[in-house]
């Protein structure tokens, strides 16, 4: 595999991760509670974990 092929594969992976992060960000924004909230939101918490996982990897 040439250097160019390796670079293109890397760019494609980064692009895919950016798309995932954008979708997760939209989901997070929609699930931020208004006002005081004493309960948990599993959708928000799962999205936070997924977002962090993509950022770390």
Rosetta constraint file for C-alpha pairs under 8 A:
AtomPair CA 1 CA 5 HARMONIC 6.19 0.50
AtomPair CA 1 CA 6 HARMONIC 6.86 0.50
AtomPair CA 2 CA 6 HARMONIC 6.39 0.50
AtomPair CA 3 CA 7 HARMONIC 6.13 0.50
AtomPair CA 4 CA 8 HARMONIC 6.13 0.50
AtomPair CA 5 CA 9 HARMONIC 6.17 0.50
AtomPair CA 6 CA 10 HARMONIC 6.22 0.50
AtomPair CA 7 CA 11 HARMONIC 6.18 0.50
AtomPair CA 8 CA 12 HARMONIC 6.12 0.50
AtomPair CA 9 CA 13 HARMONIC 6.24 0.50
AtomPair CA 10 CA 14 HARMONIC 6.22 0.50
AtomPair CA 11 CA 15 HARMONIC 6.06 0.50
AtomPair CA 12 CA 16 HARMONIC 6.16 0.50
AtomPair CA 13 CA 17 HARMONIC 6.24 0.50
AtomPair CA 14 CA 18 HARMONIC 6.17 0.50
AtomPair CA 15 CA 19 HARMONIC 6.32 0.50
AtomPair CA 16 CA 20 HARMONIC 6.34 0.50
AtomPair CA 17 CA 21 HARMONIC 6.10 0.50
AtomPair CA 17 CA 54 HARMONIC 6.87 0.50
AtomPair CA 18 CA 22 HARMONIC 6.13 0.50
AtomPair CA 19 CA 23 HARMONIC 6.35 0.50
AtomPair CA 20 CA 24 HARMONIC 6.18 0.50
AtomPair CA 21 CA 25 HARMONIC 5.94 0.50
AtomPair CA 21 CA 51 HARMONIC 6.18 0.50
AtomPair CA 21 CA 54 HARMONIC 7.43 0.50
AtomPair CA 22 CA 26 HARMONIC 6.29 0.50
AtomPair CA 23 CA 27 HARMONIC 6.36 0.50
AtomPair CA 24 CA 28 HARMONIC 6.10 0.50
AtomPair CA 24 CA 47 HARMONIC 6.01 0.50
AtomPair CA 24 CA 48 HARMONIC 7.98 0.50
AtomPair CA 24 CA 50 HARMONIC 7.76 0.50
AtomPair CA 24 CA 51 HARMONIC 6.45 0.50
AtomPair CA 25 CA 29 HARMONIC 6.14 0.50
AtomPair CA 25 CA 51 HARMONIC 7.77 0.50
AtomPair CA 26 CA 30 HARMONIC 6.27 0.50
AtomPair CA 27 CA 31 HARMONIC 6.32 0.50
AtomPair CA 27 CA 44 HARMONIC 7.51 0.50
AtomPair CA 27 CA 47 HARMONIC 7.20 0.50
AtomPair CA 28 CA 32 HARMONIC 6.33 0.50
AtomPair CA 28 CA 44 HARMONIC 5.79 0.50
AtomPair CA 28 CA 47 HARMONIC 6.48 0.50
AtomPair CA 28 CA 48 HARMONIC 7.27 0.50
AtomPair CA 31 CA 41 HARMONIC 7.83 0.50
AtomPair CA 31 CA 43 HARMONIC 7.54 0.50
AtomPair CA 31 CA 44 HARMONIC 5.82 0.50
AtomPair CA 32 CA 44 HARMONIC 7.48 0.50
AtomPair CA 33 CA 37 HARMONIC 6.57 0.50
AtomPair CA 41 CA 45 HARMONIC 6.23 0.50
AtomPair CA 42 CA 46 HARMONIC 5.93 0.50
AtomPair CA 43 CA 47 HARMONIC 6.12 0.50
AtomPair CA 44 CA 48 HARMONIC 6.16 0.50
AtomPair CA 45 CA 49 HARMONIC 6.33 0.50
AtomPair CA 46 CA 50 HARMONIC 6.17 0.50
AtomPair CA 47 CA 51 HARMONIC 5.99 0.50
AtomPair CA 48 CA 52 HARMONIC 6.14 0.50
AtomPair CA 49 CA 53 HARMONIC 6.08 0.50
AtomPair CA 50 CA 54 HARMONIC 6.30 0.50
AtomPair CA 51 CA 55 HARMONIC 6.32 0.50
AtomPair CA 52 CA 56 HARMONIC 6.17 0.50
AtomPair CA 53 CA 57 HARMONIC 6.18 0.50
